[in-house]
Amino acid sequence: MAALHITDIESAINWWRDRSPSPDGITACPEVRALAEVYALLVYYHESECDEVSMPAKAKAAWLAWYASTPDAPCIAICSTSQGDATCKGCGRSFEEVQHWTAMSPADKRVVWRRISMEGTAWRFNRYAERAREVERGGVAALAGDAAEPGSGAGTLPLPREGEGSGEGAMKAR
């Protein structure tokens, strides 16, 4: 069974605090209190993970509600495992993780999300993250390829450079 990392518990607490703010500045909603108990025990015992099976039912329900608000899969629709790579260059998941994603539990998925986020080597965290920031700076016009200035590169996805990718189907920059 997968372990839930303390940062996920903290994110769930903050999500619930935003969703159900304290009416008086002191009292927390029941979901925050349930998650805070788990968080406090992790801090007290100097642990960074808790077993999802031993988590109290109210805390687990609150965590699952937060989880449902997060992106399910890290996929960016550029799967190099289909080209024979053991690890996808687009999202950072292993071939087995990609294949079994739909059968994985929410906690197992969060373990994978944490690993690929910490590694930060997948295109979703570097090449395409930079492009996302460029699009945000350029505004809505940069999203529409036909609305962008011809030759500006706005509205186009960068292709992998020569030598990136694997197998015969690897794309080459033109």
mmCIF file of the C-alpha atoms, coordinates in Angstrom:
data_MODEL
# 
_entry.id   MODEL 
# 
loop_
_atom_site.group_PDB 
_atom_site.id 
_atom_site.type_symbol 
_atom_site.label_atom_id 
_atom_site.label_alt_id 
_atom_site.label_comp_id 
_atom_site.label_asym_id 
_atom_site.label_entity_id 
_atom_site.label_seq_id 
_atom_site.pdbx_PDB_ins_code 
_atom_site.Cartn_x 
_atom_site.Cartn_y 
_atom_site.Cartn_z 
_atom_site.occupancy 
_atom_site.B_iso_or_equiv 
_atom_site.pdbx_formal_charge 
_atom_site.auth_seq_id 
_atom_site.auth_comp_id 
_atom_site.auth_asym_id 
_atom_site.auth_atom_id 
_atom_site.pdbx_PDB_model_num 
ATOM 1   C CA . MET A 1 1   ? 0.000   0.000  0.000   1.00 0.00 ? 1   MET A CA 1 
ATOM 2   C CA . ALA A 1 2   ? 1.252   3.461  -0.870  1.00 0.00 ? 2   ALA A CA 1 
ATOM 3   C CA . ALA A 1 3   ? 2.240   6.057  1.663   1.00 0.00 ? 3   ALA A CA 1 
ATOM 4   C CA . LEU A 1 4   ? 0.904   9.611  1.608   1.00 0.00 ? 4   LEU A CA 1 
ATOM 5   C CA . HIS A 1 5   ? 3.604   12.258 1.833   1.00 0.00 ? 5   HIS A CA 1 
ATOM 6   C CA . ILE A 1 6   ? 3.321   15.057 4.390   1.00 0.00 ? 6   ILE A CA 1 
ATOM 7   C CA . THR A 1 7   ? 3.338   17.646 1.603   1.00 0.00 ? 7   THR A CA 1 
ATOM 8   C CA . ASP A 1 8   ? 0.142   16.105 0.202   1.00 0.00 ? 8   ASP A CA 1 
ATOM 9   C CA . ILE A 1 9   ? -1.467  16.273 3.648   1.00 0.00 ? 9   ILE A CA 1 
ATOM 10  C CA . GLU A 1 10  ? -0.402  19.917 3.909   1.00 0.00 ? 10  GLU A CA 1 
ATOM 11  C CA . SER A 1 11  ? -1.745  20.696 0.423   1.00 0.00 ? 11  SER A CA 1 
ATOM 12  C CA . ALA A 1 12  ? -5.056  19.072 1.338   1.00 0.00 ? 12  ALA A CA 1 
ATOM 13  C CA . ILE A 1 13  ? -5.244  21.140 4.539   1.00 0.00 ? 13  ILE A CA 1 
ATOM 14  C CA . ASN A 1 14  ? -4.614  24.358 2.600   1.00 0.00 ? 14  ASN A CA 1 
ATOM 15  C CA . TRP A 1 15  ? -7.173  23.388 -0.057  1.00 0.00 ? 15  TRP A CA 1 
ATOM 16  C CA . TRP A 1 16  ? -9.792  22.812 2.644   1.00 0.00 ? 16  TRP A CA 1 
ATOM 17  C CA . ARG A 1 17  ? -8.854  26.077 4.397   1.00 0.00 ? 17  ARG A CA 1 
ATOM 18  C CA . ASP A 1 18  ? -9.496  27.946 1.133   1.00 0.00 ? 18  ASP A CA 1 
ATOM 19  C CA . ARG A 1 19  ? -12.674 26.011 0.453   1.00 0.00 ? 19  ARG A CA 1 
ATOM 20  C CA . SER A 1 20  ? -14.146 26.257 3.982   1.00 0.00 ? 20  SER A CA 1 
ATOM 21  C CA . PRO A 1 21  ? -12.565 29.253 5.688   1.00 0.00 ? 21  PRO A CA 1 
ATOM 22  C CA . SER A 1 22  ? -12.928 29.697 9.419   1.00 0.00 ? 22  SER A CA 1 
ATOM 23  C CA . PRO A 1 23  ? -15.955 31.834 10.260  1.00 0.00 ? 23  PRO A CA 1 
ATOM 24  C CA . ASP A 1 24  ? -14.283 33.292 13.341  1.00 0.00 ? 24  ASP A CA 1 
ATOM 25  C CA . GLY A 1 25  ? -10.585 32.986 12.532  1.00 0.00 ? 25  GLY A CA 1 
ATOM 26  C CA . ILE A 1 26  ? -10.138 30.256 15.154  1.00 0.00 ? 26  ILE A CA 1 
ATOM 27  C CA . THR A 1 27  ? -12.387 27.317 14.349  1.00 0.00 ? 27  THR A CA 1 
ATOM 28  C CA . ALA A 1 28  ? -11.335 25.020 11.510  1.00 0.00 ? 28  ALA A CA 1 
ATOM 29  C CA . CYS A 1 29  ? -13.746 22.959 9.439   1.00 0.00 ? 29  CYS A CA 1 
ATOM 30  C CA . PRO A 1 30  ? -14.007 19.221 10.300  1.00 0.00 ? 30  PRO A CA 1 
ATOM 31  C CA . GLU A 1 31  ? -11.912 18.226 7.267   1.00 0.00 ? 31  GLU A CA 1 
ATOM 32  C CA . VAL A 1 32  ? -9.040  20.499 8.298   1.00 0.00 ? 32  VAL A CA 1 
ATOM 33  C CA . ARG A 1 33  ? -9.193  19.188 11.860  1.00 0.00 ? 33  ARG A CA 1 
ATOM 34  C CA . ALA A 1 34  ? -9.084  15.565 10.638  1.00 0.00 ? 34  ALA A CA 1 
ATOM 35  C CA . LEU A 1 35  ? -6.125  16.225 8.347   1.00 0.00 ? 35  LEU A CA 1 
ATOM 36  C CA . ALA A 1 36  ? -4.363  18.401 10.937  1.00 0.00 ? 36  ALA A CA 1 
ATOM 37  C CA . GLU A 1 37  ? -4.400  15.489 13.383  1.00 0.00 ? 37  GLU A CA 1 
ATOM 38  C CA . VAL A 1 38  ? -2.564  13.293 10.863  1.00 0.00 ? 38  VAL A CA 1 
ATOM 39  C CA . TYR A 1 39  ? -0.179  16.148 10.016  1.00 0.00 ? 39  TYR A CA 1 
ATOM 40  C CA . ALA A 1 40  ? 0.573   16.801 13.693  1.00 0.00 ? 40  ALA A CA 1 
ATOM 41  C CA . LEU A 1 41  ? 1.351   13.141 14.328  1.00 0.00 ? 41  LEU A CA 1 
ATOM 42  C CA . LEU A 1 42  ? 3.714   13.067 11.358  1.00 0.00 ? 42  LEU A CA 1 
ATOM 43  C CA . VAL A 1 43  ? 5.536   16.129 12.670  1.00 0.00 ? 43  VAL A CA 1 
ATOM 44  C CA . TYR A 1 44  ? 5.595   14.847 16.261  1.00 0.00 ? 44  TYR A CA 1 
ATOM 45  C CA . TYR A 1 45  ? 7.070   11.482 15.261  1.00 0.00 ? 45  TYR A CA 1 
ATOM 46  C CA . HIS A 1 46  ? 9.433   13.051 12.686  1.00 0.00 ? 46  HIS A CA 1 
ATOM 47  C CA . GLU A 1 47  ? 7.844   11.062 9.860   1.00 0.00 ? 47  GLU A CA 1 
ATOM 48  C CA . SER A 1 48  ? 7.356   12.271 6.308   1.00 0.00 ? 48  SER A CA 1 
ATOM 49  C CA . GLU A 1 49  ? 4.800   9.693  5.189   1.00 0.00 ? 49  GLU A CA 1 
ATOM 50  C CA . CYS A 1 50  ? 1.708   8.009  6.568   1.00 0.00 ? 50  CYS A CA 1 
ATOM 51  C CA . ASP A 1 51  ? 0.215   4.706  5.521   1.00 0.00 ? 51  ASP A CA 1 
ATOM 52  C CA . GLU A 1 52  ? -3.080  5.294  3.724   1.00 0.00 ? 52  GLU A CA 1 
ATOM 53  C CA . VAL A 1 53  ? -4.604  2.184  5.334   1.00 0.00 ? 53  VAL A CA 1 
ATOM 54  C CA . SER A 1 54  ? -4.009  3.420  8.886   1.00 0.00 ? 54  SER A CA 1 
ATOM 55  C CA . MET A 1 55  ? -5.301  6.920  8.136   1.00 0.00 ? 55  MET A CA 1 
ATOM 56  C CA . PRO A 1 56  ? -8.512  7.806  10.040  1.00 0.00 ? 56  PRO A CA 1 
ATOM 57  C CA . ALA A 1 57  ? -11.617 7.603  7.829   1.00 0.00 ? 57  ALA A CA 1 
ATOM 58  C CA . LYS A 1 58  ? -12.497 11.322 8.095   1.00 0.00 ? 58  LYS A CA 1 
ATOM 59  C CA . ALA A 1 59  ? -8.947  12.352 7.228   1.00 0.00 ? 59  ALA A CA 1 
ATOM 60  C CA . LYS A 1 60  ? -8.817  9.940  4.297   1.00 0.00 ? 60  LYS A CA 1 
ATOM 61  C CA . ALA A 1 61  ? -12.156 11.227 2.983   1.00 0.00 ? 61  ALA A CA 1 
ATOM 62  C CA . ALA A 1 62  ? -10.886 14.818 3.243   1.00 0.00 ? 62  ALA A CA 1 
ATOM 63  C CA . TRP A 1 63  ? -7.634  13.854 1.496   1.00 0.00 ? 63  TRP A CA 1 
ATOM 64  C CA . LEU A 1 64  ? -9.554  12.074 -1.290  1.00 0.00 ? 64  LEU A CA 1 
ATOM 65  C CA . ALA A 1 65  ? -11.741 15.154 -1.820  1.00 0.00 ? 65  ALA A CA 1 
ATOM 66  C CA . TRP A 1 66  ? -8.571  17.246 -2.245  1.00 0.00 ? 66  TRP A CA 1 
ATOM 67  C CA . TYR A 1 67  ? -7.072  14.586 -4.515  1.00 0.00 ? 67  TYR A CA 1 
ATOM 68  C CA . ALA A 1 68  ? -10.146 14.732 -6.763  1.00 0.00 ? 68  ALA A CA 1 
ATOM 69  C CA . SER A 1 69  ? -9.371  18.425 -7.355  1.00 0.00 ? 69  SER A CA 1 
ATOM 70  C CA . THR A 1 70  ? -5.848  17.698 -8.652  1.00 0.00 ? 70  THR A CA 1 
ATOM 71  C CA . PRO A 1 71  ? -4.879  16.670 -12.196 1.00 0.00 ? 71  PRO A CA 1 
ATOM 72  C CA . ASP A 1 72  ? -5.187  12.896 -12.501 1.00 0.00 ? 72  ASP A CA 1 
ATOM 73  C CA . ALA A 1 73  ? -2.435  12.054 -14.967 1.00 0.00 ? 73  ALA A CA 1 
ATOM 74  C CA . PRO A 1 74  ? 0.815   13.906 -15.683 1.00 0.00 ? 74  PRO A CA 1 
ATOM 75  C CA . CYS A 1 75  ? 0.515   13.063 -19.381 1.00 0.00 ? 75  CYS A CA 1 
ATOM 76  C CA . ILE A 1 76  ? 1.182   15.922 -21.829 1.00 0.00 ? 76  ILE A CA 1 
ATOM 77  C CA . ALA A 1 77  ? 0.250   13.811 -24.886 1.00 0.00 ? 77  ALA A CA 1 
ATOM 78  C CA . ILE A 1 78  ? 3.849   13.260 -25.944 1.00 0.00 ? 78  ILE A CA 1 
ATOM 79  C CA . CYS A 1 79  ? 4.443   9.649  -24.930 1.00 0.00 ? 79  CYS A CA 1 
ATOM 80  C CA . SER A 1 80  ? 7.887   8.409  -25.799 1.00 0.00 ? 80  SER A CA 1 
ATOM 81  C CA . THR A 1 81  ? 7.113   4.993  -24.272 1.00 0.00 ? 81  THR A CA 1 
ATOM 82  C CA . SER A 1 82  ? 5.176   4.322  -27.483 1.00 0.00 ? 82  SER A CA 1 
ATOM 83  C CA . GLN A 1 83  ? 8.540   4.742  -29.254 1.00 0.00 ? 83  GLN A CA 1 
ATOM 84  C CA . GLY A 1 84  ? 10.222  2.169  -27.009 1.00 0.00 ? 84  GLY A CA 1 
ATOM 85  C CA . ASP A 1 85  ? 11.551  4.339  -24.163 1.00 0.00 ? 85  ASP A CA 1 
ATOM 86  C CA . ALA A 1 86  ? 11.449  2.772  -20.698 1.00 0.00 ? 86  ALA A CA 1 
ATOM 87  C CA . THR A 1 87  ? 10.601  6.193  -19.227 1.00 0.00 ? 87  THR A CA 1 
ATOM 88  C CA . CYS A 1 88  ? 8.385   8.736  -20.965 1.00 0.00 ? 88  CYS A CA 1 
ATOM 89  C CA . LYS A 1 89  ? 10.233  11.939 -21.857 1.00 0.00 ? 89  LYS A CA 1 
ATOM 90  C CA . GLY A 1 90  ? 6.950   13.876 -21.774 1.00 0.00 ? 90  GLY A CA 1 
ATOM 91  C CA . CYS A 1 91  ? 5.653   13.019 -18.299 1.00 0.00 ? 91  CYS A CA 1 
ATOM 92  C CA . GLY A 1 92  ? 8.452   11.081 -16.586 1.00 0.00 ? 92  GLY A CA 1 
ATOM 93  C CA . ARG A 1 93  ? 6.446   7.933  -15.834 1.00 0.00 ? 93  ARG A CA 1 
ATOM 94  C CA . SER A 1 94  ? 7.812   4.456  -16.484 1.00 0.00 ? 94  SER A CA 1 
ATOM 95  C CA . PHE A 1 95  ? 6.252   2.277  -19.160 1.00 0.00 ? 95  PHE A CA 1 
ATOM 96  C CA . GLU A 1 96  ? 4.615   0.170  -16.430 1.00 0.00 ? 96  GLU A CA 1 
ATOM 97  C CA . GLU A 1 97  ? 3.200   3.268  -14.702 1.00 0.00 ? 97  GLU A CA 1 
ATOM 98  C CA . VAL A 1 98  ? 1.721   4.524  -17.979 1.00 0.00 ? 98  VAL A CA 1 
ATOM 99  C CA . GLN A 1 99  ? 0.199   1.106  -18.724 1.00 0.00 ? 99  GLN A CA 1 
ATOM 100 C CA . HIS A 1 100 ? -1.304  0.575  -15.244 1.00 0.00 ? 100 HIS A CA 1 
ATOM 101 C CA . TRP A 1 101 ? -2.254  4.184  -14.417 1.00 0.00 ? 101 TRP A CA 1 
ATOM 102 C CA . THR A 1 102 ? -6.008  3.642  -14.543 1.00 0.00 ? 102 THR A CA 1 
ATOM 103 C CA . ALA A 1 103 ? -5.768  0.714  -12.117 1.00 0.00 ? 103 ALA A CA 1 
ATOM 104 C CA . MET A 1 104 ? -3.544  2.545  -9.610  1.00 0.00 ? 104 MET A CA 1 
ATOM 105 C CA . SER A 1 105 ? -4.958  3.887  -6.341  1.00 0.00 ? 105 SER A CA 1 
ATOM 106 C CA . PRO A 1 106 ? -4.962  7.655  -5.693  1.00 0.00 ? 106 PRO A CA 1 
ATOM 107 C CA . ALA A 1 107 ? -2.122  7.211  -3.183  1.00 0.00 ? 107 ALA A CA 1 
ATOM 108 C CA . ASP A 1 108 ? -0.053  5.192  -5.680  1.00 0.00 ? 108 ASP A CA 1 
ATOM 109 C CA . LYS A 1 109 ? -0.605  7.929  -8.280  1.00 0.00 ? 109 LYS A CA 1 
ATOM 110 C CA . ARG A 1 110 ? 0.532   10.613 -5.810  1.00 0.00 ? 110 ARG A CA 1 
ATOM 111 C CA . VAL A 1 111 ? 3.719   8.617  -5.148  1.00 0.00 ? 111 VAL A CA 1 
ATOM 112 C CA . VAL A 1 112 ? 4.453   8.734  -8.888  1.00 0.00 ? 112 VAL A CA 1 
ATOM 113 C CA . TRP A 1 113 ? 3.511   12.444 -9.111  1.00 0.00 ? 113 TRP A CA 1 
ATOM 114 C CA . ARG A 1 114 ? 5.868   13.225 -6.218  1.00 0.00 ? 114 ARG A CA 1 
ATOM 115 C CA . ARG A 1 115 ? 8.740   11.269 -7.772  1.00 0.00 ? 115 ARG A CA 1 
ATOM 116 C CA . ILE A 1 116 ? 8.446   12.871 -11.209 1.00 0.00 ? 116 ILE A CA 1 
ATOM 117 C CA . SER A 1 117 ? 8.006   16.335 -9.656  1.00 0.00 ? 117 SER A CA 1 
ATOM 118 C CA . MET A 1 118 ? 11.115  15.892 -7.522  1.00 0.00 ? 118 MET A CA 1 
ATOM 119 C CA . GLU A 1 119 ? 13.123  14.601 -10.501 1.00 0.00 ? 119 GLU A CA 1 
ATOM 120 C CA . GLY A 1 120 ? 11.866  17.466 -12.672 1.00 0.00 ? 120 GLY A CA 1 
ATOM 121 C CA . THR A 1 121 ? 13.459  16.000 -15.798 1.00 0.00 ? 121 THR A CA 1 
ATOM 122 C CA . ALA A 1 122 ? 10.335  15.319 -17.867 1.00 0.00 ? 122 ALA A CA 1 
ATOM 123 C CA . TRP A 1 123 ? 9.373   17.814 -20.549 1.00 0.00 ? 123 TRP A CA 1 
ATOM 124 C CA . ARG A 1 124 ? 6.248   18.742 -18.562 1.00 0.00 ? 124 ARG A CA 1 
ATOM 125 C CA . PHE A 1 125 ? 8.579   20.339 -15.988 1.00 0.00 ? 125 PHE A CA 1 
ATOM 126 C CA . ASN A 1 126 ? 11.114  22.037 -18.250 1.00 0.00 ? 126 ASN A CA 1 
ATOM 127 C CA . ARG A 1 127 ? 10.613  22.400 -22.001 1.00 0.00 ? 127 ARG A CA 1 
ATOM 128 C CA . TYR A 1 128 ? 6.827   22.685 -21.900 1.00 0.00 ? 128 TYR A CA 1 
ATOM 129 C CA . ALA A 1 129 ? 6.761   24.541 -18.585 1.00 0.00 ? 129 ALA A CA 1 
ATOM 130 C CA . GLU A 1 130 ? 8.877   27.272 -20.179 1.00 0.00 ? 130 GLU A CA 1 
ATOM 131 C CA . ARG A 1 131 ? 6.543   27.385 -23.173 1.00 0.00 ? 131 ARG A CA 1 
ATOM 132 C CA . ALA A 1 132 ? 3.556   27.689 -20.831 1.00 0.00 ? 132 ALA A CA 1 
ATOM 133 C CA . ARG A 1 133 ? 5.169   30.744 -19.207 1.00 0.00 ? 133 ARG A CA 1 
ATOM 134 C CA . GLU A 1 134 ? 5.812   32.281 -22.641 1.00 0.00 ? 134 GLU A CA 1 
ATOM 135 C CA . VAL A 1 135 ? 2.177   31.772 -23.621 1.00 0.00 ? 135 VAL A CA 1 
ATOM 136 C CA . GLU A 1 136 ? 1.036   33.332 -20.336 1.00 0.00 ? 136 GLU A CA 1 
ATOM 137 C CA . ARG A 1 137 ? 3.217   36.405 -20.997 1.00 0.00 ? 137 ARG A CA 1 
ATOM 138 C CA . GLY A 1 138 ? 2.041   36.630 -24.604 1.00 0.00 ? 138 GLY A CA 1 
ATOM 139 C CA . GLY A 1 139 ? -1.616  36.505 -23.680 1.00 0.00 ? 139 GLY A CA 1 
ATOM 140 C CA . VAL A 1 140 ? -4.483  34.851 -25.479 1.00 0.00 ? 140 VAL A CA 1 
ATOM 141 C CA . ALA A 1 141 ? -3.236  35.749 -28.971 1.00 0.00 ? 141 ALA A CA 1 
ATOM 142 C CA . ALA A 1 142 ? -0.253  33.439 -28.464 1.00 0.00 ? 142 ALA A CA 1 
ATOM 143 C CA . LEU A 1 143 ? -2.614  30.503 -27.955 1.00 0.00 ? 143 LEU A CA 1 
ATOM 144 C CA . ALA A 1 144 ? -4.250  30.899 -31.363 1.00 0.00 ? 144 ALA A CA 1 
ATOM 145 C CA . GLY A 1 145 ? -1.776  29.837 -34.026 1.00 0.00 ? 145 GLY A CA 1 
ATOM 146 C CA . ASP A 1 146 ? -3.685  31.584 -36.811 1.00 0.00 ? 146 ASP A CA 1 
ATOM 147 C CA . ALA A 1 147 ? -3.953  34.812 -34.788 1.00 0.00 ? 147 ALA A CA 1 
ATOM 148 C CA . ALA A 1 148 ? -0.210  35.012 -34.225 1.00 0.00 ? 148 ALA A CA 1 
ATOM 149 C CA . GLU A 1 149 ? 2.159   36.879 -36.496 1.00 0.00 ? 149 GLU A CA 1 
ATOM 150 C CA . PRO A 1 150 ? 3.446   34.605 -39.289 1.00 0.00 ? 150 PRO A CA 1 
ATOM 151 C CA . GLY A 1 151 ? 6.920   33.334 -38.513 1.00 0.00 ? 151 GLY A CA 1 
ATOM 152 C CA . SER A 1 152 ? 6.718   34.388 -34.859 1.00 0.00 ? 152 SER A CA 1 
ATOM 153 C CA . GLY A 1 153 ? 6.609   30.807 -33.605 1.00 0.00 ? 153 GLY A CA 1 
ATOM 154 C CA . ALA A 1 154 ? 3.606   31.594 -31.398 1.00 0.00 ? 154 ALA A CA 1 
ATOM 155 C CA . GLY A 1 155 ? 0.978   28.889 -31.526 1.00 0.00 ? 155 GLY A CA 1 
ATOM 156 C CA . THR A 1 156 ? 3.472   26.181 -32.522 1.00 0.00 ? 156 THR A CA 1 
ATOM 157 C CA . LEU A 1 157 ? 4.861   23.408 -30.368 1.00 0.00 ? 157 LEU A CA 1 
ATOM 158 C CA . PRO A 1 158 ? 8.629   23.001 -30.333 1.00 0.00 ? 158 PRO A CA 1 
ATOM 159 C CA . LEU A 1 159 ? 9.814   19.740 -31.830 1.00 0.00 ? 159 LEU A CA 1 
ATOM 160 C CA . PRO A 1 160 ? 12.473  17.645 -30.108 1.00 0.00 ? 160 PRO A CA 1 
ATOM 161 C CA . ARG A 1 161 ? 15.958  18.461 -31.323 1.00 0.00 ? 161 ARG A CA 1 
ATOM 162 C CA . GLU A 1 162 ? 17.803  15.945 -33.418 1.00 0.00 ? 162 GLU A CA 1 
ATOM 163 C CA . GLY A 1 163 ? 19.051  13.125 -31.245 1.00 0.00 ? 163 GLY A CA 1 
ATOM 164 C CA . GLU A 1 164 ? 16.250  13.523 -28.670 1.00 0.00 ? 164 GLU A CA 1 
ATOM 165 C CA . GLY A 1 165 ? 13.712  10.739 -28.537 1.00 0.00 ? 165 GLY A CA 1 
ATOM 166 C CA . SER A 1 166 ? 14.368  7.170  -29.457 1.00 0.00 ? 166 SER A CA 1 
ATOM 167 C CA . GLY A 1 167 ? 13.474  4.557  -32.003 1.00 0.00 ? 167 GLY A CA 1 
ATOM 168 C CA . GLU A 1 168 ? 12.750  4.945  -35.685 1.00 0.00 ? 168 GLU A CA 1 
ATOM 169 C CA . GLY A 1 169 ? 9.676   7.078  -34.971 1.00 0.00 ? 169 GLY A CA 1 
ATOM 170 C CA . ALA A 1 170 ? 11.594  9.824  -33.168 1.00 0.00 ? 170 ALA A CA 1 
ATOM 171 C CA . MET A 1 171 ? 10.822  13.268 -34.584 1.00 0.00 ? 171 MET A CA 1 
ATOM 172 C CA . LYS A 1 172 ? 13.574  15.389 -36.052 1.00 0.00 ? 172 LYS A CA 1 
ATOM 173 C CA . ALA A 1 173 ? 13.640  19.167 -36.072 1.00 0.00 ? 173 ALA A CA 1 
ATOM 174 C CA . ARG A 1 174 ? 13.056  20.619 -39.481 1.00 0.00 ? 174 ARG A CA 1 
# 
